[in-house]
Structure formats: C-alpha cells, structure tokens
C-alpha cells in the first residue's frame, strides 16, 4: 500500500488550489449525495513533525475503508482535507477557519498539540463545529464547550498521576523538575510535585523554562547542580535535545526522566544527542492497549508488524470512526446534530464492536453500539474528556527504546 507523505498532501492541495470552487457548490456542501468534508490538521513539520505523516496515513486509510464499504448516510463519501499545522497555534487557527469557511467541514480532527487545540477551540465552538484533538492540556475541555470539543488523549493531570506513581516505585527520594512554559506541561508539573511531596519525597527545585532558548546551560546547572537522584524534564523534542546536550557536557549524574514526545519522537531524540548521552533516560507517554482487539485490527489496516507501537495514529483513526458513527446515528452531517450522539456510539449501551464497517452496519439497522477504538475504548465524560487511557513507560538502553510497562491512572 502506498505510504502517505507530505509531498502527497502538497500535491493534493496544489490541485485543489487550481480548481476554484463556485459559490453554488459550496452552498451544496451538505446536500444529499455530496461528499462529507472533514478537516484534518496534522503536524507534518515543526516540533511534532515526526508524528504527522503516520497520523495522516491512518486518517486516509480509515476514510478509505468506510468509503469502500459504502460510505455513510445513504452512500455519501468522507472527503479528507489534510493540511500541515506546522505544530503552530496560529497556523492551526488559520486552517480551522479554512476548513469551516472554505471546505464547509463539520468535523475537525488531528490537532496534535496544546497550542493547536487551544487556538482552534474558540473557533470551533463559535461556529458550532466538532473539534477532536490529541491535545492533553486540561483547559481544552474546561468551561462551556457546548458539546463541540472532544479529547482523544489523557488529560495532563492524569499524566502527572501515572508518572509520580512510577517515580515512587522507582524509589527516588529527591527529585528536580524542569518544565516547558506550556499549558500542557504546567498541570503535569503541579500534580507531580504535589504527589512527590505528599509521599515524603524532596523536590529540590522546580524550574519553568521558555521554548526556543538559544541555550539551557544556566537552567541545567541550576537544577542538576543540586544533585537530586533524578530530574524530571517535561517538554518537547527541540528543548529536550538542547537540555540533554548540556547535561552530557556538564557530566551530571542524576537520572533523567522525560516524556516520549521528547525522548523518543520516532527516533529523532537519539539522532539528536547520540546513544551515549541518551543512555538510561526513562520516558512516559499515553499509548493504546496493544493487546486490545481494536489496536490489533488497526495494525492490519496500517500494514504494520504485530509489535509496532503507534502513539498518535490510532487517535486519527478513532476520530474519523466516531465522526462517521455519530453522523450515521444522528442521520445528519451537521455537528449540531451528531455531536449529541458521540457518547451514544462511544460509551454505549450496546454491543462492543471494534470493526468500524460492522459498527456502521449495526447503527444503520437501528442497533446500539459501544465502539472500541484503536487508541482507546472511546468512552467519554460529558465534558469531552476520554476515559480509560493508559500510559507506557520506556527506558533507552544501547541506543534502543526498551518497553517497561503499561499503566492507567
């Protein structure tokens, strides 16, 4: 099967730009028989560029699977408009406006990072369009979202809970904390520090640093210089690479713990610092339950080996699957209608089913379904937060990522 690449995206966008859409066509975007547009904002470049291509491939294959099985709402096809968010808040916000106003999309999916999710949240709510994100910041689902914001990810505070429990089991008596100034990172830091102190562990220092600094030498010397048993670095790939270069140069011997989006990033971290500097770093990240039938089915859809762990592509699969199921159940492509059916098809009641094609058949037949996704069981709270997600733990040994365990909050 063909691999989805950024070049494919740009080629598609170029073709679209060369074919102007007339006003009558746009007005008929939701007419009976017309394709159903879905806006897909993915990080093809920027600090999360390692994840976008596979997320796009998962989205395309899921939509193709549904379309080849007859589509939804009487044969209408899902039409994806995939664009590069560049891991940028402003770019994502502009794309959101484009998806809504130009493509007339009622479903917006992807939105990997907190900046992208936060900038697009008010636009989606104002326009009464469903926004589905992989962003973790608590704030994304807080307040009155009117049922239009749905998180396919673990909330940031839950990250802090799982990581602090692991730190306790590892026996660290003193820790330092470094965190990126970011609405996603700060709640993790807060919960982690509170739980460490409640467990009688000493937090020798807690430092919030800014992104894209020319150097993190002073920050590293301040925290690592206090010689805690471990330093927990919560951030993203670019800043963590710079931090670990300073740690390695300084010869500090505190253990280092981070997030997989920083310490792995599909191999980009080890490429950036070298195997010797990366040795022994432990890192955490929400991940699918790889033993779940829905995840195994997803691997087959992707044509991937049975031991492959995808962190984010299952989210885009689930977002498109839930969109299709909710539209089918509501018998409408309009977000004001189908947003009310998301919990009905995700949480149940109904038969548990992990095959999106079979699930759609059941919904058409008037049966209740409890869809089990590739990334999670697709259960939600009324505020749009996802339930039941777990987190993986890895350690870098000999230049390779070694899986340690899977745990839930």
C-alpha positions as CSV (number, residue, x, y, z in Angstrom):
1,X,0.0,0.0,0.0
2,X,1.2,3.5,-0.8
3,X,2.8,5.4,2.0
4,X,1.2,8.8,2.7
5,X,3.8,11.6,2.5
6,X,3.9,15.3,2.9
7,X,4.5,15.5,-0.8
8,X,1.2,13.8,-1.4
9,X,-0.5,16.4,0.8
10,X,1.1,19.3,-1.1
11,X,0.2,17.8,-4.5
12,X,-3.4,17.4,-3.4
13,X,-3.5,21.0,-2.1
14,X,-2.0,22.3,-5.3
15,X,-4.6,20.5,-7.4
16,X,-7.4,21.9,-5.1
17,X,-6.0,25.4,-5.5
18,X,-6.0,25.1,-9.2
19,X,-9.7,24.2,-9.2
20,X,-11.8,27.1,-7.8
21,X,-15.0,26.2,-6.0
22,X,-18.1,28.1,-7.1
23,X,-20.4,29.6,-4.6
24,X,-23.3,27.2,-5.6
25,X,-21.0,24.2,-5.0
26,X,-20.1,25.4,-1.5
27,X,-23.7,26.1,-0.7
28,X,-24.5,22.4,-1.6
29,X,-21.7,21.0,0.6
30,X,-24.2,19.3,2.8
31,X,-26.8,18.5,0.2
32,X,-28.0,14.9,-0.2
33,X,-25.4,12.9,-2.1
34,X,-22.5,15.4,-1.7
35,X,-19.2,14.2,-0.1
36,X,-18.8,14.9,3.6
37,X,-15.8,17.1,4.2
38,X,-13.5,16.5,7.2
39,X,-10.7,18.9,8.1
40,X,-7.5,17.2,9.2
41,X,-4.8,19.4,10.8
42,X,-1.6,17.4,11.4
43,X,2.0,18.3,12.4
44,X,3.8,17.4,9.2
45,X,6.6,19.8,10.2
46,X,7.6,21.7,13.4
47,X,8.4,20.2,16.8
48,X,6.0,17.3,16.3
49,X,6.7,16.7,12.6
50,X,7.7,13.1,13.4
51,X,4.1,12.1,14.0
52,X,2.1,13.8,11.3
53,X,2.7,11.5,8.3
54,X,1.6,8.4,10.1
55,X,-1.4,10.2,11.5
56,X,-2.3,11.3,8.0
57,X,-1.9,7.7,6.7
58,X,-4.2,6.4,9.4
59,X,-6.8,9.0,8.6
60,X,-6.7,8.3,4.9
61,X,-6.9,4.5,5.4
62,X,-9.8,4.8,7.8
63,X,-11.8,7.0,5.5
64,X,-11.0,4.7,2.5
65,X,-12.2,1.7,4.5
66,X,-15.5,3.4,5.3
67,X,-15.9,4.8,1.7
68,X,-15.2,1.4,0.1
69,X,-17.9,-0.2,2.3
70,X,-20.5,2.3,1.0
71,X,-19.8,5.4,3.0
72,X,-22.4,6.8,5.4
73,X,-25.8,8.4,5.2
74,X,-27.0,6.6,2.2
75,X,-23.7,6.3,0.3
76,X,-22.1,9.7,0.9
77,X,-18.3,9.5,0.9
78,X,-15.9,11.1,3.5
79,X,-13.6,13.6,1.9
80,X,-10.5,14.5,3.9
81,X,-8.7,17.8,3.6
82,X,-5.3,17.1,5.2
83,X,-3.0,20.1,5.9
84,X,0.2,20.8,7.8
85,X,-0.4,22.6,11.1
86,X,3.3,23.1,11.4
87,X,2.9,22.4,15.2
88,X,1.8,26.0,15.4
89,X,-1.1,27.7,17.2
90,X,-1.5,30.4,14.5
91,X,-1.3,28.1,11.6
92,X,-3.8,25.7,13.2
93,X,-6.2,28.5,13.8
94,X,-6.0,29.6,10.2
95,X,-6.6,26.1,9.0
96,X,-9.6,25.8,11.2
97,X,-11.1,28.9,9.7
98,X,-10.3,27.5,6.2
99,X,-11.9,24.0,7.0
100,X,-15.0,25.7,8.2
101,X,-15.5,28.6,5.8
102,X,-14.0,27.1,2.6
103,X,-14.5,23.4,2.8
104,X,-17.7,23.6,5.0
105,X,-16.4,20.9,7.3
106,X,-18.4,20.0,10.4
107,X,-15.7,17.7,11.7
108,X,-12.2,18.8,12.5
109,X,-9.7,16.1,13.6
110,X,-6.0,15.7,14.3
111,X,-4.8,18.8,16.2
112,X,-1.8,17.1,17.9
113,X,-0.5,19.7,20.3
114,X,-1.9,22.0,23.0
115,X,-1.2,25.2,21.1
116,X,-3.1,23.9,18.0
117,X,-6.0,22.8,20.2
118,X,-6.2,25.9,22.3
119,X,-6.1,28.3,19.3
120,X,-8.8,26.3,17.4
121,X,-11.1,25.7,20.4
122,X,-13.0,29.0,20.4
123,X,-13.3,29.0,16.6
124,X,-15.0,25.6,16.7
125,X,-17.4,26.5,19.5
126,X,-18.4,29.8,17.9
127,X,-19.1,28.0,14.6
128,X,-20.8,25.0,16.2
129,X,-18.4,22.5,14.6
130,X,-16.9,19.5,16.3
131,X,-13.2,19.7,17.2
132,X,-11.4,16.4,18.1
133,X,-7.9,16.7,19.5
134,X,-4.9,14.7,20.7
135,X,-4.0,17.7,22.9
136,X,-3.6,17.0,26.6
137,X,-4.0,20.4,28.3
138,X,-6.8,20.4,30.8
139,X,-8.0,23.8,29.6
140,X,-9.1,22.5,26.2
141,X,-12.2,20.8,27.6
142,X,-12.8,23.1,30.5
143,X,-15.7,25.6,30.6
144,X,-18.7,25.6,28.4
145,X,-17.7,23.8,25.2
146,X,-21.4,23.3,24.2
147,X,-20.5,19.7,23.4
148,X,-18.2,20.5,20.4
149,X,-14.8,19.7,21.9
150,X,-13.7,16.1,22.3
151,X,-10.3,14.9,23.6
152,X,-8.8,11.7,22.3
153,X,-6.0,11.7,24.8
154,X,-5.2,11.5,28.5
155,X,-5.7,14.8,30.4
156,X,-2.5,16.4,31.5
157,X,-3.2,16.0,35.2
158,X,-3.5,12.2,34.7
159,X,-0.1,12.2,33.1
160,X,1.3,13.6,36.4
161,X,-0.5,10.9,38.4
162,X,0.9,8.0,36.5
163,X,4.4,9.4,36.3
164,X,4.5,10.2,40.0
165,X,3.4,6.7,40.9
166,X,6.2,5.3,38.8
167,X,8.7,7.7,40.5
168,X,7.6,6.4,43.9
169,X,8.0,2.8,42.8
170,X,11.5,3.6,41.4
171,X,12.4,4.8,44.9
172,X,13.6,8.3,44.1
173,X,13.9,10.2,47.4
174,X,14.9,13.6,45.9
175,X,13.9,15.0,42.5
176,X,14.4,18.1,40.4
177,X,11.7,19.3,37.9
178,X,12.2,21.2,34.7
179,X,9.2,22.1,32.5
180,X,8.4,23.9,29.4
181,X,6.2,27.0,29.7
182,X,3.2,25.4,28.2
183,X,-0.5,24.9,29.2
184,X,0.0,21.2,28.7
185,X,3.2,20.8,30.8
186,X,2.3,23.0,33.8
187,X,-0.6,20.8,35.1
188,X,1.7,17.7,34.8
189,X,4.4,19.5,36.9
190,X,1.9,20.7,39.5
191,X,0.4,17.2,40.1
192,X,3.8,15.5,40.0
193,X,5.3,17.8,42.6
194,X,2.3,17.6,44.9
195,X,2.3,13.9,44.9
196,X,6.0,13.6,45.4
197,X,5.8,15.9,48.4
198,X,2.8,14.0,49.8
199,X,4.8,10.8,49.5
200,X,7.6,12.3,51.6
201,X,10.0,12.9,48.6
202,X,12.0,16.0,48.4
203,X,11.6,18.3,45.4
204,X,15.0,20.1,45.4
205,X,14.0,22.6,42.7
206,X,11.2,23.3,40.2
207,X,12.0,25.4,37.1
208,X,9.8,26.5,34.3
209,X,11.8,27.4,31.1
210,X,10.9,29.2,27.9
211,X,10.8,27.5,24.5
212,X,13.4,28.1,21.8
213,X,16.0,29.5,24.1
214,X,19.5,29.7,22.5
215,X,20.9,27.8,25.5
216,X,19.6,26.0,28.5
217,X,23.0,25.8,30.3
218,X,22.0,28.0,33.2
219,X,18.8,26.1,33.8
220,X,20.6,22.7,33.7
221,X,23.4,23.9,36.1
222,X,20.8,25.2,38.5
223,X,18.7,22.0,38.7
224,X,21.2,19.3,38.1
225,X,23.8,21.1,40.2
226,X,21.7,20.4,43.3
227,X,22.3,16.7,42.7
228,X,18.9,15.2,43.0
229,X,18.6,11.5,42.4
230,X,16.5,12.2,39.3
231,X,15.5,15.1,37.3
232,X,12.1,15.0,35.5
233,X,12.1,17.1,32.3
234,X,8.7,17.8,30.9
235,X,8.9,19.3,27.5
236,X,9.2,18.7,23.7
237,X,11.9,17.4,21.4
238,X,13.8,20.6,20.5
239,X,14.2,21.9,24.0
240,X,15.0,18.4,25.5
241,X,17.7,17.8,22.9
242,X,19.4,21.1,24.0
243,X,19.0,20.3,27.7
244,X,20.5,16.8,27.4
245,X,23.5,18.1,25.4
246,X,24.2,20.4,28.4
247,X,23.7,17.6,30.9
248,X,26.1,15.4,29.0
249,X,28.7,18.2,28.6
250,X,28.4,19.0,32.3
251,X,28.9,15.4,33.4
252,X,25.9,15.4,35.7
253,X,24.9,12.0,37.0
254,X,21.3,12.4,38.1
255,X,18.9,10.0,36.5
256,X,16.8,11.7,33.8
257,X,13.1,11.1,33.2
258,X,11.1,12.7,30.4
259,X,8.1,12.3,28.0
260,X,8.3,10.1,24.9
261,X,7.4,13.0,22.7
262,X,10.8,14.5,23.8
263,X,13.0,11.4,24.5
264,X,11.9,9.3,21.5
265,X,9.9,11.2,18.8
266,X,10.2,8.3,16.4
267,X,14.0,8.1,16.9
268,X,14.7,11.8,16.5
269,X,15.9,12.3,20.0
270,X,18.7,9.7,19.9
271,X,19.7,11.0,16.5
272,X,20.0,14.5,18.0
273,X,22.1,13.6,21.1
274,X,23.7,10.3,20.4
275,X,23.2,6.9,22.1
276,X,25.7,7.6,24.9
277,X,24.0,10.8,26.0
278,X,20.6,9.1,25.8
279,X,21.6,6.0,27.7
280,X,19.4,5.3,30.7
281,X,16.8,8.0,30.1
282,X,13.3,6.8,31.2
283,X,10.3,8.3,29.5
284,X,6.5,8.1,29.6
285,X,3.6,8.6,27.1
286,X,-0.1,7.7,26.8
287,X,-0.4,4.8,24.4
288,X,-3.0,2.3,23.2
289,X,-3.6,-1.0,24.9
290,X,-1.6,-3.1,22.4
291,X,-3.4,-6.2,23.5
292,X,-6.9,-4.8,22.6
293,X,-8.6,-6.2,19.5
294,X,-9.2,-2.7,18.2
295,X,-5.5,-2.0,18.2
296,X,-4.6,-5.3,16.5
297,X,-7.2,-4.6,13.8
298,X,-5.6,-1.1,13.3
299,X,-2.2,-2.6,12.8
300,X,-3.6,-4.8,10.0
301,X,-5.2,-1.7,8.5
302,X,-1.9,0.1,8.5
303,X,0.0,-2.9,7.2
304,X,2.3,-2.7,10.2
305,X,4.1,-5.6,12.1
306,X,2.4,-7.0,15.2
307,X,4.9,-5.5,17.6
308,X,4.6,-1.9,16.2
309,X,3.5,0.7,18.8
310,X,1.8,3.7,17.3
311,X,1.2,6.5,19.8
312,X,-0.9,9.0,17.8
313,X,-2.1,7.5,14.5
314,X,-4.8,5.4,16.4
315,X,-6.3,8.7,17.5
316,X,-7.0,9.9,14.0
317,X,-8.5,6.5,13.2
318,X,-10.8,6.8,16.2
319,X,-11.7,10.4,15.5
320,X,-12.9,9.6,11.9
321,X,-14.6,6.4,13.1
322,X,-16.5,8.2,15.8
323,X,-17.4,11.0,13.4
324,X,-18.9,8.5,10.9
325,X,-20.8,6.6,13.6
326,X,-22.2,9.7,15.2
327,X,-23.3,11.1,11.9
328,X,-24.9,7.8,10.9
329,X,-26.8,7.6,14.2
330,X,-27.9,11.2,14.0
331,X,-28.9,10.7,10.3
332,X,-27.2,14.1,9.8
333,X,-23.8,15.5,8.8
334,X,-24.4,18.7,10.8
335,X,-22.3,18.9,14.0
336,X,-25.2,20.4,16.0
337,X,-27.0,17.1,15.5
338,X,-24.3,14.4,15.5
339,X,-22.2,15.9,18.4
340,X,-25.0,14.7,20.7
341,X,-24.5,11.1,19.5
342,X,-20.8,10.8,20.2
343,X,-21.2,9.4,23.7
344,X,-24.0,7.1,22.5
345,X,-21.8,5.4,19.9
346,X,-18.6,5.5,22.1
347,X,-19.8,4.7,25.6
348,X,-22.8,2.6,24.6
349,X,-25.1,1.0,25.8
350,X,-24.8,-1.6,23.0
351,X,-22.7,-4.4,21.7
352,X,-18.9,-3.9,21.9
353,X,-17.5,-3.8,18.3
354,X,-14.1,-2.8,17.1
355,X,-14.7,-3.0,13.3
356,X,-15.9,0.4,12.0
357,X,-17.6,-1.2,9.0
358,X,-19.5,-3.6,11.1
359,X,-20.4,-0.9,13.6
360,X,-21.8,1.3,10.9
361,X,-24.0,-1.6,9.6
362,X,-25.3,-2.1,13.1
363,X,-26.2,1.6,13.5
364,X,-28.0,1.6,10.2
365,X,-30.0,-1.4,11.4
366,X,-31.1,0.6,14.5
367,X,-28.9,-1.3,16.9
368,X,-26.9,0.3,19.7
369,X,-23.1,0.0,19.6
370,X,-20.3,0.5,22.0
371,X,-17.4,1.2,19.7
372,X,-14.0,0.1,20.8
373,X,-11.3,2.1,19.0
374,X,-7.7,1.6,18.1
375,X,-6.3,4.2,20.6
376,X,-8.8,3.6,23.4
377,X,-12.3,2.2,24.2
378,X,-13.6,5.6,23.1
379,X,-15.5,6.3,26.3
380,X,-16.0,9.9,27.2
381,X,-17.2,12.2,30.0
382,X,-19.9,14.7,29.3
383,X,-17.3,17.4,29.2
384,X,-15.5,15.7,26.3
385,X,-12.6,14.0,28.1
386,X,-11.7,10.5,27.2
387,X,-11.8,7.8,29.9
388,X,-9.7,4.6,30.3
389,X,-6.5,5.6,28.5
390,X,-3.2,4.1,29.7
391,X,0.4,5.2,29.7
392,X,3.5,3.4,28.6
393,X,7.0,3.6,30.1
394,X,10.2,3.0,28.2
395,X,14.0,3.3,29.0
396,X,16.7,3.9,26.5
397,X,19.3,1.1,26.5
398,X,22.1,0.6,24.0
399,X,20.6,3.2,21.6
400,X,17.2,1.5,21.6
401,X,13.8,2.1,23.3
402,X,13.0,-0.7,25.7
403,X,9.4,-1.0,26.8
404,X,8.9,-1.3,30.6
405,X,5.2,-1.3,31.4
406,X,1.7,-0.1,30.7
407,X,-0.3,1.6,33.4
408,X,-3.5,3.6,34.0
409,X,-4.3,6.5,36.3
